[in-house]
Amino acid sequence: MTAPPPVPRYLALAENGALAARAAAAAARLGDCNLCARACRVDRLAPGLRGVVCRTGAEAVVASAEPHHGEEDCLRGWAGSGTIFFSWCNLRCIYCQNHDISWAGDGRPLGAAALAELMLGLQARGCHNINLVSPSHVVAQILAALVIAAGHGLTLPLVYNTGGYDSPAALALLDGVVDIYMPDIKYADDETAHRYSHVRDYVSVNRAAVREMHRQVGDLEVDDRGIARRGLLVRHLVLPGGLAGTSEVARFLAEEVSPDTRINVMAQYRPCYKATGDPALARRPTVDEFAAAVAACRARGLWLL
């Protein structure tokens, strides 16, 4: 017999009023914003003011909301992952494949009620989860929408699909809310992160975030249909010339997070946006480079998707 779908973690918080309290606490932080690891301290509630890097004010900007059939098998299943793609980003990766969204901010601003409608609409279309893409700079807006959506019957698991530059403050607000964390681990050293994503302390922030995410949800669990229920799933994009530091990433996950970590070692890098002007990034990884990255993860005993 097929097991019943899991109860999302946020429903318990919604029932006792704690989810609304989290949303209120997050909204208050927007007035002196430190909700992502940039901690730019801009008053995002003031008319016309926006985050220094995320370029987002009081409302989230949404580029698209559709069932996505290109995600990992355990997320997309047969009906798709209910992807909400937020515009702007708190990173500035020069090779971004979605630069029109993440750098240029293509999309439309939405209030909490409209964002909740998107979540409920994706559920009505049969999606397996609500997949929040590039959410780090809109945690407050997501929580406000989730209060409304949960009150109107949302029962899908939440996927927090992040570039991995997340603050302890934001993750504390999301504890007991997010079912599946899917962070990137982009780099193993800060010099590379600064050069290619314009952030100085990516490695320490990212590792602290991944540890906390795992503490909250544990290793990835799937149901008897192969659909993710809860847990941590890491994405790691292989860059040419070993720039992503895959061997060290694998060591960190196996020794400091869990040897049972599920990781998607991704081969789809191609020179995009500003990367074409950087000699180190102006080519795709070779077959041998990708094979070496996979072998490094296997050698540490990680579970590859």
Secondary structure as GFF3:
##gff-version 3
##sequence-region A 1 305
A	DSSP	alpha_helix	10	15	.	.	.	ID=ss1
A	DSSP	alpha_helix	18	29	.	.	.	ID=ss2
A	DSSP	three_ten_helix	30	32	.	.	.	ID=ss3
A	DSSP	beta_strand	60	68	.	.	.	ID=ss4
A	DSSP	alpha_helix	73	76	.	.	.	ID=ss5
A	DSSP	beta_strand	81	86	.	.	.	ID=ss6
A	DSSP	alpha_helix	99	102	.	.	.	ID=ss7
A	DSSP	beta_strand	108	110	.	.	.	ID=ss8
A	DSSP	alpha_helix	112	124	.	.	.	ID=ss9
A	DSSP	beta_strand	130	133	.	.	.	ID=ss10
A	DSSP	three_ten_helix	136	138	.	.	.	ID=ss11
A	DSSP	alpha_helix	139	151	.	.	.	ID=ss12
A	DSSP	beta_strand	158	162	.	.	.	ID=ss13
A	DSSP	alpha_helix	168	174	.	.	.	ID=ss14
A	DSSP	beta_strand	180	183	.	.	.	ID=ss15
A	DSSP	alpha_helix	190	197	.	.	.	ID=ss16
A	DSSP	alpha_helix	202	217	.	.	.	ID=ss17
A	DSSP	beta_strand	221	222	.	.	.	ID=ss18
A	DSSP	beta_strand	228	237	.	.	.	ID=ss19
A	DSSP	three_ten_helix	240	242	.	.	.	ID=ss20
A	DSSP	alpha_helix	246	252	.	.	.	ID=ss21
A	DSSP	pi_helix	253	257	.	.	.	ID=ss22
A	DSSP	beta_strand	262	266	.	.	.	ID=ss23
A	DSSP	three_ten_helix	273	277	.	.	.	ID=ss24
A	DSSP	alpha_helix	287	299	.	.	.	ID=ss25
A	DSSP	beta_strand	303	304	.	.	.	ID=ss26
###
